[in-house]
């Protein structure tokens, strides 16, 4: 999932709606790790508590994250997801909204 836009401000809020069969986090004991990359920078994984147990299906949630972008220039935000479960963990769907933040 990639968003390309030209913001006026240097901060955007990412509202990430998702449904997943496993939790979302950055701990090695959590299964679905989601991150974003702005332009050619490093991937930033979003630290969150586990939202859904690994046994449930279609558990939905929403995550808020703040990304720093270059104002008045074209920016690309790319979303990433990796699975660290020993067996599996599925990201069923994800939708991302980027909103410019006031200073």
NUTOR-239289 format. One record per residue (C-alpha): x, z, y. Coordinates in pm, whole numbers, plus 32768, in hexadecimal, padded with zeros to 4 digits. Example, Ala and Ser with C-alpha at 12.3 -4.5 7.8 and 13.67 -1.06 7.14 Angstrom:
84CE830C7E3E 855782CA7F96 
END
This chain:
800080008000 80997F93814C 801F7FBD82B3 80B77EF483CF 80547F3F8537 80DB7F6B869A 809380CA871C 80A981398886 8117829B8826 823C83048748 816D83DB865A 805583798570 7F7D844E848F 7F4983CA8330 7DFE8423828F 7E2983DB811D 7CF283DB8045 7D2D83C57ECF 7CAC84017D71 7DA484667C66 7DAB84E57B00 7EC785D47B52 7F3D86B27C6D 7FEB86347DA4 812C86D97E0D 82A886CF7E22 82FA87D27D17 838887547BCE 826988077B1D 8167873C7BDC 810985E37B6D 80AD84F17C80 81A984F47D99 813F84257EC6 821983C47FEA 823C82CF8107 8353820C81AA 8355819D8317 83FF804C8346 854C8054828A 857481D18290 857C82BE816A 844C83138097 83AD845C8105 82E985067FF0 81C185CD806E 81D1873B8002 807987B17F97 7FE488AA7EA7 7F5C881A7D65 7E0487967DBF 7D7A87467C66 7DCF87C57B0C 7E6E86CF7A1D 7D4186EA7936 7C3D867A7A34 7BE485147A85 7B9184707BCE 7BE885A97C91 7BE285447DFE 7C8E85DB7F29 7D1185968084 7E7085D3810A 7EE385D78275 8048857682CE 80FC852B8416 81E684008428 82DE83AE853C 82D8823F85A0 8371816586B1 8285814B87D9 822E7FF08860 82CF7F478736 824F7EBF85ED 82627FCD84DF 82267FB5836B 81C180E682A1 81E080B8812A 813D81AE803B 81E882157EF5 817482D07DBF 823D83457C94 81CA83EF7B57 829D85107AD3 81B0857B79BC 82468572785C 812184A277E3 805A840578FE 7FAA843D7A46 7EDF83317AF0 7EA082F47C5F 7D4382607C4A 7D2981EF7DB4 7DB782367F0D 7D4981E0806D 7E208227819E 7DBA8238830C 7EC6824D841C 7E5782E1856A 7F3682F5869C 7F768458870C 7F8484C78877 80C5856E88ED 
END
